Each structure stands twice: as C-alpha cells, then as structure tokens.
Amino acid sequence: MIGAALVAVLQTLCTADPALAKSIRDLASKPPEEGGVHGTALVRLGDETILREAFGHADRDRDVPNRPDTKFLIASLTKSFTA
C-alpha cells in the first residue's frame, strides 16, 4: 500500500516538477544524521528514468561506496509487500 502511494506521489511530482531528481539527490546525499541514506534510488516515470543513483557506502568499514548495481541483503523486508 505504501509503495503504491509512493509511486503515485513520485509520478505526480515528476510531472509537476522536472527538478525532482535534483531534490532526491540533494536529500539522499546528506549525511545519515541529517536524513541522508546509504542505498540506491531508481525513479521512473513511464519509460523514462528520472534518477538512477547510489548514495553512501555499501561497506563503511572498508570505505566501499554504493553503486546502482550494489546487491543488498534484505532478509524478510519484502514480506510486508507480499503479505
């Protein structure tokens, strides 16, 4: 439910604001203590990729940055979407 709502909001924002990718990049690039993330983002509107970017570290101890193709161990995170 939340995922569908987020998609709808992003589609609306992408249509209304062509600078959405910059807004997401600016927010996600902040340090985690300021609301930034360690992860990846993929935002698409129809067939158009608005943003495909990685943020933060995949392994902070080894200073390995995230990449758009970084594989994450998600454990049971998807249960809420399939239940």
C-alpha positions as a Python dict, from the first residue, in 0.01 Angstrom:
ca = {
    (1, 'M'): (0, 0, 0),
    (2, 'I'): (275, 245, 94),
    (3, 'G'): (474, 152, -218),
    (4, 'A'): (178, 225, -446),
    (5, 'A'): (116, 556, -271),
    (6, 'L'): (483, 650, -305),
    (7, 'V'): (478, 567, -677),
    (8, 'A'): (170, 783, -724),
    (9, 'V'): (329, 1072, -537),
    (10, 'L'): (655, 1042, -731),
    (11, 'Q'): (469, 1030, -1063),
    (12, 'T'): (279, 1344, -970),
    (13, 'L'): (595, 1520, -853),
    (14, 'C'): (792, 1417, -1162),
    (15, 'T'): (521, 1554, -1385),
    (16, 'A'): (482, 1875, -1184),
    (17, 'D'): (849, 1937, -1105),
    (18, 'P'): (1121, 1849, -1355),
    (19, 'A'): (1381, 1914, -1081),
    (20, 'L'): (1267, 1611, -876),
    (21, 'A'): (1585, 1415, -944),
    (22, 'K'): (1792, 1701, -803),
    (23, 'S'): (1566, 1723, -497),
    (24, 'I'): (1601, 1349, -428),
    (25, 'R'): (1977, 1362, -489),
    (26, 'D'): (2017, 1658, -253),
    (27, 'L'): (1814, 1489, 21),
    (28, 'A'): (1975, 1145, -12),
    (29, 'S'): (2329, 1285, -34),
    (30, 'K'): (2315, 1439, 312),
    (31, 'P'): (2494, 1261, 595),
    (32, 'P'): (2271, 995, 760),
    (33, 'E'): (2243, 1202, 1078),
    (34, 'E'): (2083, 1477, 866),
    (35, 'G'): (1836, 1244, 691),
    (36, 'G'): (2057, 1111, 412),
    (37, 'V'): (2069, 745, 317),
    (38, 'H'): (2306, 462, 236),
    (39, 'G'): (2138, 289, -55),
    (40, 'T'): (2022, 332, -411),
    (41, 'A'): (1735, 512, -578),
    (42, 'L'): (1556, 434, -902),
    (43, 'V'): (1280, 672, -1004),
    (44, 'R'): (1098, 610, -1331),
    (45, 'L'): (806, 783, -1495),
    (46, 'G'): (666, 557, -1762),
    (47, 'D'): (959, 455, -1981),
    (48, 'E'): (1178, 744, -1865),
    (49, 'T'): (1437, 700, -1592),
    (50, 'I'): (1432, 1016, -1384),
    (51, 'L'): (1704, 909, -1141),
    (52, 'R'): (1929, 602, -1104),
    (53, 'E'): (2192, 672, -846),
    (54, 'A'): (2368, 528, -541),
    (55, 'F'): (2433, 704, -213),
    (56, 'G'): (2659, 642, 83),
    (57, 'H'): (2857, 326, 147),
    (58, 'A'): (2796, -42, 81),
    (59, 'D'): (3064, -114, 342),
    (60, 'R'): (3159, 177, 565),
    (61, 'D'): (3442, -12, 740),
    (62, 'R'): (3619, -71, 407),
    (63, 'D'): (3507, 262, 256),
    (64, 'V'): (3332, 85, -34),
    (65, 'P'): (3078, 317, -199),
    (66, 'N'): (2733, 203, -311),
    (67, 'R'): (2678, 170, -684),
    (68, 'P'): (2347, 149, -870),
    (69, 'D'): (2406, -226, -913),
    (70, 'T'): (2501, -295, -548),
    (71, 'K'): (2327, -607, -415),
    (72, 'F'): (2171, -569, -70),
    (73, 'L'): (2087, -836, 185),
    (74, 'I'): (1721, -758, 252),
    (75, 'A'): (1626, -1059, 469),
    (76, 'S'): (1248, -1053, 525),
    (77, 'L'): (1195, -692, 422),
    (78, 'T'): (968, -787, 131),
    (79, 'K'): (720, -979, 347),
    (80, 'S'): (517, -663, 405),
    (81, 'F'): (473, -621, 28),
    (82, 'T'): (374, -980, -47),
    (83, 'A'): (153, -1050, 255),
}
